[in-house]
Amino acid sequence: MLVGLRLALSWLTVLPIPHRDGAPPIDRTAGRRALAATPVVGVLLGCLAAGVAWLLTAASLTQALAGLVTVAALALATRGMHVDGLADTVDGLGCYGPPERALEVMRGGGVGPFGAAALLICLGAQALSFGALADSGRWAALVLAVAAGRVAAVLACRSALSPATPTGFGALVVGTQSRWVCAAWSAVLIGCAATAVPDRWWQGPVVVAVVLAAILGLTRHCANRFGGLTGDVLGAAIELTVAATAIGFLLGG
């Protein structure tokens, strides 16, 4: 678990964690361990987001500005890789042609109109919802929303799916997570979500269950469209889950 967490922190954050001499090779076994530890990284990133949002609201910034800077801090802490994955995935889904053409578009490096719109809507939704959660002092909900994105990454790497290409990040992690690991992390997140909405303990678990179910459907659709999953799809799953979960926690408030 510690080996997996170390690799997950190295992959998914900007922390300068070198590959130690004598450490296991970075293969699918290492990828399986790292992805299984990804929700722990999500909790740490969620705490970072909550801390930044707390400082900004304490400095009397507006909700929107505090949320926007918090989203920017998360992007910096993760090298922006998930944001890039969201744009590439939506551009791939929006193009015509066979899976090979979609993968070519995703590897193109540029951001098309579909990807740009997805970034604006998704990151804007995150910023506004983070600001609203911070303004009402719902720090646990903010942490859980960020962590939920990393649980979604675990579900995207479930054993029922396969990587789209034999190389790249997706080839290391897609298809490595057993149904028991997926179920365990989902159950933990759903249980913790009971603290996300004051006076309505049931709302948080319902929101998380619905969002994770939607991610299962989205990743299945992406696997059919692209002939498997890539690392970009994992990034998209993370960012969309964070936004949807944070919004769901605010419903009825």
N, C-alpha and C positions, 0 to 999 in steps of 0.2 A: 504494500500500500504506500509506504514512504517513497519507494523508488518511483512508483507511478505518479505520486503527487509532485515529486521533484521534476519529472519530465513534463507533467501537465503545466506546472508553473513556468517552465522554460518555454514551452510551446505557446501558451495562451496569455502570457503577460510580458512586460518589458523587463522583468527582473533578470539581472545578469547571472544566470545559473549555468556554469560551464558543464560540459560532459566530462565526468570524472574518469580518470584512468582506472581500468578494470571494471567499469560499469557495463551492464549488459548492452548488447548491440541494439540499435534503434530499428526494430523490426515490428511485425504485427503483434508479437507477444508484448513488446514494450508499449505499442499503441493501445492494446487492450487495457493494460494497467493504467495508462495515462488517462484514457477516456473514462474509465471507471472512477477516477479521482477528480474528474472535471467539476462535478457539483461542489466540491470543497473549494476549488478555485473560485467558483461562482459566489460562494458565501463571502470569501475574502474581498472579491471585487464589489460585492454588494455593500460590505462594511465601508469600503473606500468611498463608494458613491454616497452612502448615508452621511459619512463624515464631511465630505465636500459640501453636500447640500445643507448640512447643519451649520457649517461655518458661513455659508453664503446667506442663509436666512437670518442668522444671528447678526450679520452685517447689514441687514435691512434691504437686501436686494429683492426685487420683485419676484413673484413665483416663476414667471416665464424665463427671466434671465438666470435665476438660480438653477432651474432645470436644464437650461441650455448649456451652462458651464459644467454641470454635473455630467451630462452626456458627453461633452468634449473631454472631460477628465477620464471617463471610461474608455473612450476611443484611444486616447493617448496611452492608457495603461495596457491596452490590448493590441497596440500597434495598428489599430484600425482594420485589422484583418477581417473581422466579422462584418464590418460595414462594406468593405470591398466585396465580400462574398455575397451579401444581399444584392448589391447592384448587379454583379455578374450573373447571379441566378435569375433575377427577374428579366434581364436582357436575354438570357438563354431561353426562358419560357416564352418570351414575346416574339421570338424569331420563327420564321417558317423553315421547313426543311427537315431532314432526318436527324437523328441524335448526333451524328458526326458534325453537322452544321451548327447545331446548338452548342456543342462543346467548343467548336472553333470560335464562336462569338464570345463565349465565356472566357476563353483564353486570350482574347484580343487585347486586353489591357485598358481599353477606353470604356467610358460610361455612356450608354445610349439613352434615348428618351425614357424608355421604360425604367431603366435602372435609376436615372436621376429622379423621376417621380417617386419611385419607391423609397429612395433615401430621404427625400423631403418629407414625405408623409410619415414614414416610420420613425425617423429621428425627431421630427417635430412632435409626434405623439408621445414619444419617450420624454422629451424635454417638458412638455406641458404637464404630463401626468406625474413626473418626478417632482416638479415644482409644487403641484397641488398636494402630493403626499407629504412633502417636507413642510409645507405651510401649516398642515394640520398635525404635524408632529408624529406621523405614522412611519417611524423609521424601520420597524420590523417589516412592514409591507414593502418598503423600498428595497431592503436587502433581499427579501423573498422573490421579488420580481426579477432582479438581476440573477439570482441563483436559479430561478426557473428556466432561464435561457440555457444554462449549462446542463440542466436535467434534460432539456429538449435535445441537446447534442448527443447525450447518451442514447436516447430513444432513436435518434436518426442513425445511430451506428448499430442498431439491433441486428441480430444474426439473420433475420429474414431478408435483409437487403445486401447488395454487393457493390463494390466500387465500380465506377464507370470506366476507369483506366487502370492499367497495371502499375502506374507510377504516381507520385504525388502524395499529398497528405491523406486524401481519401483512401488510397490503397493501403495505408498503414492502419486505418481505424475503422472504416466502414465494414459492418458485418462481424465485428469482434465482441459485441456486448450480448450476453445471454439474456433470455427473457426474465430470469430471476434478478439480475442486476438492474434491468430496466424497471421491473415491478418494485424492487426495494427502494430505489431512488424516487420513483413516483409516489410511493406510499409515504415516504418521509416528507416529501414536499407537500403533499396534500394534508398530512397531519399538521405540519407547522403552519400551513396557511389558515388554520382556524384562528390564529392570532392577528390576521391581516386586517380585518374589518371590525371596528368596535361595534358592540351590541348586536352583531349578526355573525356569529361564529361560523355559520354554515356557508356564507357567501364565498369566503376565500377558498375553501376546498372545492366548491362547485366551479369557481372560475378556473382554478388550476386544472381540474379534471377536463373541463371543456377545451381549454387551450392545448393541453397535451394531446388530447384526442385529435384536434385539428392538425397538430404537427405530424401526427402519425399519418394522417391522410395526405398532407402536403408532401412529405418525404416519399411516400409511396407514389404519388403522382410524378414527382421529380425523377424517381428511379425509372419509371416507365418512359418518361419523356427523354431522358438522357442516356438510357441504357445502363443505369446504375447511378450511384451518388458520387459527388466530388466534395472536396473540402469547402468549396464555395457554398454548397447547399447547407452544410453544417453552420456556416456563418449566418446564412439567411434564417435558418431555424432559430438560432440564438437571438438575433435582433428582433424578429417578429414575435417571438415568445415573450421577450422582455416587455415590448410595447403592449401586446394584448393583455398580459397579466396585470401590468400596472393600471391600464384602463379599467379592467374588470374589477380591480380592488376599489376603484372610485365610483362605480355604478351605485346609484341610490344614495350617494352621500350629499 
